[in-house]
Amino acid sequence: MKKYKIALLPGDGIGPEIIESATQILQRVAQIYKFQIEMCQAPIGGHAIDTLGEPLPNSTLELCKSCNAVLMGAVGGPKWDLLPGNHRPEAGLLKIRAGLGLFANLRPAVVYNALKNASPLKDSALANGVDIMVIRELTGGIYFGQRKSVHIGNKCVYAYDTEEYTVDEIVRIAHVAFNIAIKRRKRVCSIDKANVLESSRLWRQTVADVAKEYRDVELSTMYVDNAAMQLVRNPGQFDVILTNNIFGDILSDEASQITGSIGMLPSASLGKGKLGLYEPIHGSAPDIAGKNIANPMATILSVAMMLRFSLDECEAAERIEESVTALLELGYRTADITSDGIEPIRTTDVTKKILELLNK
């Protein structure tokens, strides 16, 4: 029997609740599809600061390196907002990405038929359906380029940040996009600003070179400003979106809003091997922590991504995704997605009902 070791990083706020829900679902599909799961828990974020004095202890990082995958809840909260930047909970997230060599961020944006009314877009814009995978380069670009600010007295009078990419950085993220597109609808749209930026011209040419290795995948290109417009005008035209760090940061958030609720959206961060970090895109929501009202579905769907990309248990992943869709089709809603007077169900209710659907 296959056995997988999973690092659990519940983190802060609602993190422990949604991780508890997701692990119950993971354990059930493991039973159904006859593989074993060993789960090891470790601190990250504010919880790690409070207990061990730093947002990502070395012991947590070393545990993650020894596992097949990492499942994280959420980090951060107002309790730690006044700490210096490199000691805040969010620094733990940046450090774990770097420590695990995770350079590709995968953000699916799906408009479920049962939740179309939650989308801010008109029905006409959703007519073709929305199922987008945004693939963002995670460790290069302007966030990691050279930067400087010049001060006169206490006043900053000049500052710059540089957008830097190497061919190798672009090649590796492009391969991720094309390999994922092969398993979807075989279309990649590469987003850049090649009419202005030298780094984007390198990006466009390098992606085009990689595309020659994937004859079955259609490659198109689009300037980022047009892409931002097209996402709200006709999101159904996109399959896989490939882009750099800063453009991906912005476009993935825009795509998430099209769906109507960040409580439904999972994510994955991948590197060269199978090891990946999986987490919901929403925050720690400390205002509702401990109230049993958080939506655990994004974390449950993150488990599905983990099963698909790190564990190669694709049937189990599909079973989870189908169960979440079925739950929505049956009319069940958590507080963040309820409407039209529908009484919301609680976190533990979601877990129970998805387990029931898995057992059918």
N, C-alpha and C positions, 0 to 999 in steps of 0.2 A: 504493500500500500504506500502510495506517495505521501510524503510528509513535508510540510512547509512551516517555516519559522517566521512569525510576524511580530514586528515591534509595534507596540501600541503606545502612542503619545497623546493622552487625552488633553493635556494642556489646561486652559483656563475657561472660566465662564461655563457655557453649556457644553464644553468639550467632553467632560466625563459622561454626560447623559447620552449624547449622540454616539459616542464610541461604544458605550454599553449596548445600545440598540443595534448598532452595526455588527458588533461581534456576535450577538445572538443569531443574526441572519447568516453570518459567515459560518458559524458552527453548524447551522442546520443544513446549508448546501454542502458542507464537507461530508456530513452524514449521508446525504442523498447521493452524492457523486463519488463517495468512497475514497476520500483522501483525508489525511490527518492535519490538524492545525495546532501548532504550539505557539502560544501567545505570551510575550514578555512585555511588561509595562515599564515605562521610564518617564521621568519628568522632563518637561520643556516649558519655555515661556515663563510667565509670572510664577507659576507653581515651583519651577526649578529655582527661580531667584529667591523665593521665600524659604525653600528647604535647603538649597545647596549654594546659594549666593551668586549664581550666574544663569543666563537664559538657556544655554545649552552645555550642560556638563559633559566632560570627555567620556564619562561612563555611558551616557545616553548615545553619543555618536558612535562609540565602539560597539554597543549593542546593535544599533541599526546596521552597521557594516557587516555584522555576522548573520543578518536575517535575509530572507528572500524578498521581503517588502516591508514598508513602513506605513502604518495607518495613523493619521494625526487628526485631532479634533480641531482646536482653535487656540490661538494665543492672544494675549493682550487684555487690557482693561484699564479704566481710569486710575486704579490703585497704583499703577506703575508709570503713569504718564509723565511724571516729573523727573524720572531717572534720565541720566545721559543717554544719548542715542545708542551707543554700543553696549549699554547695559539694560536696555528695555527688552521686553519679551519678544518683540519682532526681530531683534538681532539674532535670536536663536534660530528663527526660520531661515534667515539669510545664511547663517553659519552652517546649518545642516545641509542646505542645498549645495554649498561649496564643498563641504566635507565629504559628501556622497558623490560629487561630480555630476550633479544633475543639471543638464543644459537645455532640456526640452520641456516646456510647459504645455500640457494638453488641457484645453478648456472646451468641453462640448457645450453647445447651446441648442437645446431642443425645446420646441413648443409642443407640448402634449395637447392632443385634440381636446381632452377634457378640461384643459386650462386655457383655451384660446381667449376666453373673456378676460383673463388676467393680463394679456399682452397689451401694451399701449398702442400697438399698431392696428390699423383697420383690417377688416377681414380680407379685403382685396390684396393687401400686402402679404397676407399669410396663406393665400390661396394655393400656392405650390408646396406648402409645408415648410417647416424649418428644422433642419438637422445639420448643424454646422460643427466642425471641429477646428478650433483656432489653435494653431501650433506656434508658440512664441519662443524665440531664442531667449535663454534665461540668464546667461552668465557673461555676455559681451555687450557691446554697444555703449551708448552714452552714459548708462548707469555705472559703467566700470572703466570708462576712458579717463584720460587726464583731465584734471579740473583745477581751477585756481580762482581765488578772489583777492582783489587788491583793496586795501583799506587805507584811508587817510583819517587818522584819529580813530574814532569809533564808527565811521561811515564807510560802507562798501561803495566804491566808485567804479569798479570794473570786475567782471567775472566771466569765466567761460567753462564750458564742458565740451568734451570732444567725443564724437561718434567714431568708434574704431572697430573694425572687423577684419579678421584674417580669412583667407580662402578656406582654410581648414575648419574654422568655426562655422562658416556658412554651409560647407559641404555636409558636415555631420548633421545639422538640423534639417537640411533639405532631404537627406536620406530618410530621416524619421517621417517627414511629411509624405513623401512618395510611397513609402512602405505602408503607411496607414491608409492612404488613398486607395491603394490596390485592394484593400479589404472593405472599402466603402463604395463610393460611386465613381471612383477613378478620375477625379478632377482635383487639381491643385491650383489655387489662385495665390500667386506670390505678390505681396504688398510691399511697395517701396516708395521712394521719392526720387527716382532716377533722373527726373528732369532738372533737379537742383543739386542733389548731394552726391559726392564722389563715392561715399560708402554705399549708397544705394545703387550706383552704377555697377560697382563690384558685386553687390548682392544679386542684381538682376542677371548679370552675365554668368556668375557661378551657378545660380539655380538653373539657368538654361543648360549649362554644361551637364549638370547632374541629371536633368530631365532626359537626356539622350540615352540613359541607362534604363529608362522606364517607358518604353514605347507604347504601352497600353494605357498610360495615364496622360490625360490632357492637361497641359500647363497653360495658364493664362497669367497675365500680369495686370496690376492696377495701381495707380497712385493712391497714397493713403487718404488724401482728402476725398477723392471719389469713392473709395471703399467705405469711408464713414457715411457718406450719403447713401450708397447702394445698400448698406446694411439695413437702413430703415425704409428704403424705397422698395426693395425687392430682395429680402434676405434668402428666399428660396433658391436663388441662383448660385449660392455658395455651397460647396461640399467641404473641402479642406482649405483653410486659410493659413498660409505660411508667412511669417513676418518676423521682423527683428524685435529687440527687447522693448523699446519705448513704444513703437507702433502697436505691438502686441498687447502691451499693458493697457493701452487706451481702447483698442478695438475689442478685446475680450470682455472688458467691462460693458462696452456698448452692446455687444451681442448678448450678454447676460441679461440686460434690461429688456431686450426684446421678448424674452421668455415670460416676463411678468413676475418672477420671484427668484431671488438668489437662493432661497431655501431648497430649491430643486436641483442645484447645479454642482456636480462633482469636479474634481480636477486631478491631474497626475503630473508629476515631475519625473522625467526619466533621464538616464545617462547612457553610457555605452553598453552596459550589460542589461540584465533583467531587473536588477534592483531598482525600485521606484518608490517615491513618496506620494501618498494618496491622501487627499483632504477635501472637504467641502470648501467652496469659495467664500462662504459667509464668514462673519467674524465671530467673536466669542459671546456676544450678546449678554453681557453680565447682568443687565436689567431683568432678564427672564431666567437666569440660571437658578436651578433647583426648583422650578415651578412645574416641571413636567409638561411644558407646553411647546418646547422647541421642536422644530421640524427635523427629524433625523434622516429624511429621504436623500438629501445630498450626500450624506456620509455613507448611507447604504449603497447609493449608486457609485460612490468612490470605491467601495468594496468590489463592485462589479468590474470597474476599471482595473483594479488590482488583480482580480482573477484573470482578466483577459491579457493584460500586458506583462505582468510579472510572473504569474503562475501557469499561464497557458491552459487555464480551466475555462474555456470559452463557453461550454454548455452551461456551466454553473453561473457564469456572468449573465448569459441571456435569460436564464431562469429568474434571476433577481430583477433584471430590467423589466421582464414581462409581468412580474408580480407587482412592481411599483405602478406600472401602467394600469394593470387591472384594478388596483386599489383606487386610483383616481377615477377610472371609468365607473366604479361602483358608487362614486359620489362622496367618498371620504376626504376630508380636508383638515389640515392643521390650521392654527390661527392665522398664520401668515398668508395662506392662500384661500381662505374661506370667503364666500360671497353669497349674496342673495338669501341671507338668513340661515345658511347652513350652519348647524352647530358643530364647532370644531372638535376634533378628537385630540387626545393627549399623546405625548411622546410614546409612552408605554403601550397605548392603544395601537399606534402605527406598527410598532414591533409585533404585537400579538396578531394583528390582522395580516401582515405580510407573511408571518410564519404560517398562518392558516392557509394562505394562498399557495405557499411553497409546498405544503403537504398535500395539495389536491392532485 
